[in-house]
Amino acid sequence: METEKVLCYVAMAVAGLVCLIFLLDAALGVLGRASIVLDILFIIGAAFVLWQGIETARELR
């Protein structure tokens, strides 16, 4: 595999993991209700990185 593809897939995996962790935190409230704004911002940021990774993976094919 090329380095660009590996970096793209790793970035998508990390973004998916971050999105999952903060979705679970927002749903379960592990860190408390005060962090709901940060949860939402992290989810939006991770979703954006995931979307960019998908678009980049399409271009690298």
N, C-alpha and C positions, 0 to 999 in steps of 0.2 A: 504494500500500500504506500501511497505517496504521503509525505509529511502533512500536506495541506488537508487531506482527507482524514487523517488520524486526528489532527488538531480540531477539525470541524466536528467529528463524532464525539471526541472527549468533551468539547465545549457544550454540545447538545446534551450529553449525559449529565454533566454537572448542573446545567440549567434545569433539566428535568428533575433532578434530585432536590435542588433548592426550591423549585416550585412545589414539589410534593411535600417537603418538610414544612414550608410556611402555609400551605393549604391545610395540612393537618393541625398546625398550631392555631390557625384561625378558626377551625371547626371545633377543636377540643379545648382551646384556651389554656394550654399548658403554661405559657409564660404570663398569663393574665390578660385581662381585657384592655389594659393600657397599651399593649403593643399591637393592637389591631391595625392601626395606621401603617406601622412598619411592615406588618404581614402583607397588607395589600400592596404596598410599594415594592416589596421583594417579589411578590407574585407577578406583578406587572413587569418588573425588570427581567425576571427569569423567563417569562413568556416571550418577551421581546427578543432575548438572546436565543431562545429556542426557535422562534420564527426565523430569525436571521440565519441560524444554523441550517435549517431546512432549505431555505432559499439558496444558500451557498452550496449545500450538498447537491442540489439540483444542477447548479452551474458546473460543478466539478465532474459530473458524469460525462 
